[in-house]
Amino acid sequence: MKTGTLYIVPTPVGNMEDMTLRAIRILKEADVILAEDTRTSGILLKHFDIQHGPLLAHHKFNEHQTVEPLVKRLVAGENVALVSDAGTPGISDPGFLLARECAKAGIEVQCLPGATACIPALVDSGLPCDRFCFEGFLPQKKGRQTRINALADEPRTMVFYESPYRVLKTLTQLGEVLGNDRQAAVSREISKVHEETLRGTLGELITHFTETEPRGEFVIVVAGKN
């Protein structure tokens, strides 16, 4: 019996027009769709009139329990599509664990190209993007300062995700380690109505967000050490 395929399907981070034709087709054809939040994905599926099979929850709180039965379904021949609330699954979202276990079991894994927040922010920053390191979300507490300190001599452009509640704290801590004169850019609400990119030194960005309350989802891009 032919095993199924795990499709990792990016979904828009903002503008629904960023959904690809292939992503829509795969979601229509999949035997099972795994969603980080079934309510959020349900809105997406309804928007594109996607008639689909079972829509199951697969998130960071249950992925260790759901992986084994999902691998069994794939081995039995079912095709499974994995989506997150926005962007590409596995990039600061659930997905890695299932992809790894499928690869171990000899199940084909296909990740569709598509929306993600980090690449538009990186390219839009005006900073070198030929080589970069993606740091995702910094630890909220334990290990946070250690991780920032480890980047002191990083020569590549660095990319971080951050919430509006911690963006000023992150910029301040980065400035303390890398220097407030380090060039950086902050993008928020990528692909949404209020999309905005601010460029300058870390010190200038700290001043801006001290005076202006941060709102939306943020990507911070920081130049590497010369």
C-alpha positions, 0 to 999 in steps of 0.5 A: 500500500502506498503511504500518504503525504504530509503537506506543510501548507503556508497560510497568509500572515495578513492579506488573504491574496497571499494564499497560493493556488496550490495551497488551496488545491492541497487543502481541498484534496487532503484527507485530513487538515491539521490546524493550530487553531481550528476556529482560525483555520475554519475562517480561512477555509470558508473564505476560499470555499474549501470543502474538506475532510476532518479538521483536527487540532494540532498545536504545541500543547498536544503535538506530542500526543497526536504525532503517533496516531497521525503517522499511522494515518499517513502510513495507512495512505491518508494525505494530511495537510498541516497549517498554522494560524498564519505563515509557514508551519514549523517556523516559530509554530508547530510542525517540526515534530510531525515532519521529523517523525514522518521523515523517520517513518519514510513518509513523504513530506512536502512543504509548499512555498508561501507566506512567512513574516521573516523574509519580507521583513528581512528584505525590506530592512535594507540590511544585508540579506545574503546571509542571515540567522533567524532567531525567532522568539527570544526566551521570555525569561530563563536563558533570554540574556544568555541567548542575547549575549551569544549574539554579540559577535554574530556577523550575519543579519539577525531576525527576531519575532516579538510581541508588542508587549516585549518589543521595547524590552527586546530592543533595549536588551539588544542595544545593551549588548550590541550597542545602541548605534547598531543599525536595525529595522522593525516591521509590524503587521506585515501584509496587513492594512497597517503594515509599517517598517521603521529603520534606524539605529537601535537607539533611535528605534528605542526612542520611537517605541518609548514615545509610541505604543507598539501595536501589532505583530513585530519582526526585528531585524538587526545588522550583524557585527562589522 
